Amino acid sequence: MSSQRLRCVMAQLDMVVGDVDGNTSRLVAAANEARDRLRADVILCPELAVSGYPPEDLLFHSGMRAQVARSIERLKREVRGITLVAGYPEYVGATIHNAAIVLRDGAVLANHRKACLPNYRVFDEKRYFTPGGEPTVFDLAGTRAGVLVCEDVWDPEPAAKARAAGAQVLLAINASPYEVGKQEQREQRVASRRVAECGVPLVFVNLVGGQDELVFDGQSFVMSAAGEVTTRAPAYLEGLYAVDLEVADTGVVRPVPGEVVPLQGQEESVYGALVLGTRDYVEKHRFPGVVLGLSGGVDSALTLCVAVDALGPERVHSVAMPSRFTSQMSKDDAALQAKWLNVKHSEISIEGMFEATLAALKDEFAGRPPDTAEENIQSRCRGVLLMGISNKTGRMLLTTGNKSEMAVGYATLYGDMAGGFAPIKDCSKLLVYRLAAWRNARGPVIPARVIERPPSAELRHDQKDTDSLPPYEILDPILEAFIEEDLSVDQIAARGFDRAIVGRVLDMVKRNEYKRRQAPPGVRVSGRAFGRDWRYPITSGYQSR
């Protein structure tokens, strides 16, 4: 039995939303490299590669429409000797389609309109796009290839229609964002449903890179008709990954086994998302570097590690800002970590600013005992210093708050919440500890007692987080049940938690929505992060029960 081979390249690319000309240049360069270096027959590029994903309301701008039209004409002119499959927004009169164009030597071989438009969690595609309905199958050097766009893979109908139209292999282009366990979900869904139902192999190419809160992790893969992953590309790395498809005379297509990069563990995958999301946010906004407050606590310690791994030590500036309540241990540990990571480190006392502010407010505060107002003044003094450094140097300020704090409002508006980007915003406190331990296991970058000591904001004498909050071992599971599972007080209490504590925690979450609306964006790693997929009202009479 004779057979032929098709070489397919999965172009795992990091595109820039709105940079149509730059993205088009990247597509042309990738196609040329796939043709010349890898001798490929076809190159698959991610969903909406021309515009970047998600383009959001840029899609409504007439300038975007004109730029996309010019991009398609350029691709027709400049992509030669290879078949290109790439995502783009297709404008047809007053409608827009999330489409995949198939080009070769100036001719449009096919055009697939995404049939299934996600409108949940971070997705809002029904706001922008009109769905397609017809299957798309084209001739690829004698083999019938069906085209799918992202959500089309998650629904049975588009793949079934493509198979019924004669597809011998399915080519899926995606912009599937990262969250914990997402790659396992993708592969399980493809294997147990689409491949099992259709009985043909599937090539799945995914976007890579950071876009505001979202991180796209790549991990493009090929799956045989038997549901076996035969090739898997790395997480978080751009690249062109070639796979050979063996086509028998009978028409059966079998992927030739290639490198299957192992799946990452949870801590490694989350940490990689934080690094890539931070790097791309800084790079795509063209900041020369970052500055952050380094307190001697675990949150800022982890954020410093992420920043250094993302940008290099020469682009990171840490600042310790002690007050009368700051322990010597905190100052020493912050200086030691900065030394270990070889970053510029400054120590600027806020004591003078704090005293001056208290003096200015003396009459206003007369007759009232010290409380959180004095604590928040310290945090806001630090915010003033950090924003001053940011303005003067052009370096973006990173905030260091975690998800547990943001959920219950254990953060100071216009103080430690001030900044441009929040790398660990979607990491619970317990996850922060796990990530810090994981990173330290790969070389000492955080002094051990930073991880081991009881957490404290150090805004008053002998302060501990547990003065204001339940222990994180209790708080974090309650928050996860409410935020990610939408469970009620009674349902969470049924898991063994004290009902009064659950009610208090959920009330804190509700009361602090106004703070979260004013917080900077941060990397999304969970199934539900504060930001795109959290849309609770600020003003609400709803009672948590």
ABEGO torsion letter per residue (X at the ends): XBBBBBBBBBBBBBBBBGBAAAAAAAAAAAAAAAAAAAGBABBBBBBGAAAEOBAEAAAABAAAAAAAAAAAAAAAAABBGBBBBBBBBBBBEABBBBBBBBBBGGBBABBBBBABBBBBEABAAAAABBBBABBBBBBBGGBBBBBBBGAAAABAAAAAAAAAAGBABBBBBBBBBBBBGAAAAAAAAAAAAAAAAAGBBBBBBBBBEBBEABBBAEGBBBBBAAGBBABBBBBGBBEBBBBBBBBBAAGBBBBBBBBBBBBBBAAAAAAAAAAAAAAAAAAAAGBAEBBBBBAGBAAAAAAAAAAAAAAEAAABBBBBBBBAABBAAAAAAAAAAAAAAGBBBBBBBAAAAAAAAAAAAAAAABGBBBBAAAAAAAAAAAAAAAAAAAAAAGBBBBBABBAAAAAAGBBBBGBAABEABBAAAABBAAAAAAAAAAAAAAEBABBAAAAABBBBAGABBGBBAAAABBBAAAAAAAAAAAAAAGBBAAAAAAAGBBAAAAAAAAAAAAAAAAAAAABBBBBBABABBBEAABBBBABBABBBX
